Amino acid sequence: VDLIQYEQTFTIAPLPNLYGKQTIRFTVSDGGNSSNSDSAQVVITLEIQVTKNPAEMDTYSYHVYWKRTMPITARDLFDDPSTPDTDESEGLLIAGITIDNPTDKVAEEVKASGTDEWFIRGLVNNKTVNGTVDVVVGTRVSDDLERYTRPFTITVDDNIKPYFRYNDNGVLYGDGVTYIPKGYFDENGRWEVSIDTFFEDREGDDLSLKSASSNKSVLIDVTANTQTNTLVFHFKNRGETTIKVRIEDAVTTYSYTFQIGNNDLPDPNFFVGIISHIQSNPTIYLIIAAAILLLLILLIIIIAAARKKRKMRKEIEALLVSEMELEEQMLKLAAGPSSTFNYQSYGYLPPTQGAAPQPGFMLGSGQAAPAPNPNAIGLNPGNPQAQQGIAGNQQLLPPTDGMGGDDDL
């Protein structure tokens, strides 16, 4: 600061390439005799802000998360993100934003009513769009201030799922088992804890708890209080369980699993241990149960098939016996006594008296059968010269009762 006393003026000259705030104090007196009662001195403090010319400043790309409305300031556009200690945007205020959206709107600008605050909302993820920003130098935006228009880009980043926090031992909840001592829960074995204890959202969204379950509820059970966004654990026995939760950020719902355990409660009894194994490995036990059921079904099918086979065998045997009885009855109807030769055992009819045996004449065979004798009655006419109760050359006369040609004869 150069002070010229005789002209009562001063000049402030910022040093080259240095920007920021500077406090300057002036001591001013009314002149005259300082010993007089009406003489006084006044100390004036000025705070000077030195800012780059916005027309010469470069802008940086602005990033907004998909389906989020995020504030945008001059610091976001003019300060180098790789050097967070820089303050080149000090004294700059955003006076307006224009986005050159294509047909599908990628992002939109929002101004808070009654303030100088601006916001950007991302509409289409993984897209970049161009825009311009109007800035002024000052402490507030007014129409009498000069406006500088600078181009910049807006990138809409995809949503990032919430991530696990670290537990008290410095280990992520998603890695390994987090053992909770019984001093954490009440006399009923219950421990209620906020979902924010386990998870954090990178975009700063408020997380909502949707559901929770335990794969070994006989050891450690859990319920979800969706009103207070808290998990309520019920520790029943020593052991570990896998907790599955569903949480929602501003965009969608995600599923997570982590392990919770306790090692200072009594061990579970035998039956509780068996149930916990079934709960933790339901697929294996379902496969075993299905295999046993399939084995029982196969056994039933085999028994049913054996019974059916036995029944069919009995029916066949009964049918054979019936056929033999029928054959015996047919043989009895044949003329003449049976030969001493057991033709029946070979399926032959006994020969007629006086007729030569015909080994090829088998019942129903139709092979090597002699020409039938028209004067013979019976299944085997045999020799036409044999005596069967009717003379060899006699023929039966039709009845004389007027029933000639009757098929009943």
C-alpha positions, 0 to 999 in steps of 0.5 A: 500500500502506498500512502501519500499523506499530502494528497490524502490518498492511498493505492492498493496494488496486488502482487503478481500471480497472488490471489486471495484476501488481505486485511489492511488497517488505516489510522485516520486523524482529524488533523489539528492539535492532538492535545485538543479535546476535540481531536481523535484518531480512527482505525479503519480496517479493510479486507481486500479480495484479489481475484483472477480475471474470470475471462482468463480462467479455465473451468473444470468438468463438473460431476453429478450422480445419476438421479441426484440433485447436487449443489454447484459453486464457483469452486467446483468449476474454477478450483483445480481438484488436484490441488484442494488448497488453492482458492482461485475461485474466491470472490466469484459467484455463479449468476446463471447456468445454461445446459446445451441438452440434446433431445434426451435431457442429460442434466438440468439446472435448478436455482434455489428460490430467493438465493444465489445457490444453483444445483445440477440434477443428473437425468441420464447416467454415464453421459456428458453434456456441455454448458456455460456458466455466468459468474460475477466478482463480488459478495452477492449477485446483482445486475450492476456487476459485470458478468463473465461467461465461461464454458464447462462440461457436466458428466452424469456418473452412475450410481455407486452402491453403499459400502461397508463401514469398519467395526470397532476392531478396524475390520470391514463388516463385510470381511470375516465375523464380527463378534459382539460381546454380551455386554452390548445387548440387554438382559434379553439378549437383544442389541438394536443398532442403526443401519448407518453403523454398518453402511455408508453411502458415497453420494451422501444419500440417506439409507433406508432399511428394507429387510433383514434375515439370519441363516441361523436364527436358532443361534442369532436372530435378526429383525428389521425395524424399517421405521427407525432404520435399525437392526434388532439382533437377538443373541440366543446361543454362542456361535456365528450366523450370516446376516442378509439385509436389503438397503435402499439409497436414492436410486435402487435397492441392494442386498448385502451379507455379513457375519455376526457372532458371539463367543461368550454365551453358552453353547447350543444343545445337540438339537439346536446344533442340528437345527442350525446346521439344517438352517445354514445348509438347506440345499444339502438337506433338501437333496438328501431328503429328495434322494430318500424320497426317490429311493422310497418311490423306486422301492414301491415301484419294484414291489408293485412290479414284483406283485404284478409279475406274480399275479400274471404268473398265477393267471397264466398258470390258471389259463394253462390249467383251463386249457388242459381241462378243455383239451381233456374234455374235447378228448373225451368227446372224441370217438373211441377209447384212448390209446395206451400211448399217451397222445395227450401229453403231445397234444394228439387226439387218440386214434379211431379204432381200426385207423392207423395213427397219424403222428402229424395230425395234431389238434389245431395243426392243420397239417398232414390231416387225412381226408374226412370221412363223410359217413363218420361222426366225431372229431376224428373220422379215421378209417372209413372202414372202421366201425363206429356204430354206423355201417361203412357205406350208410349215411344219416338220413334227415329227420322225418319231422319236417326239420330237414336241413336244420343246423342243430343236427 
